[in-house]
Amino acid sequence: MSNGATLLNSTLQTSSSNPIVASAISWKSSVDNKNYLRIKVVNFGSSAVALKISISGLKSIDSIGSKTVLTSNHARMKIHSTNQKR
C-alpha cells in the first residue's frame, strides 16, 4: 500500500568522515489535505555530526517539525517501531 509519496532529488554535502546517507520525500495527506516533507538522515559512524538542512523550491512551509533519534551499537541494524504516526 502506498501513501503516494514522491522521492525528491536531494544532495548531501558533508565534510564528516562518518558514512552518512540522506533522503527526502513529500506527500499530501488524505486526512488534512496538507503537503508534508520528510527528511531522513542516517549516520553510520560512531560520532555525532552537526547538520544544516537547506530547502529550496517550496512555495511555503510551516516551521513545525520533529526530530527522532534512534541509536544502536550495531550500525546496520534495522530498527522497527510499533508506535508510528501516519
Buried (B, 14 or more C-beta within 10 A) or exposed (E): EEEEEEEBEEEEEBEEEEEBEBEBBBBBEEEEEEBEBEBEBEBEEEEEEEEEEEEEEEEEEEEEEEEEEEEEEEEEEEEEEEEEEE
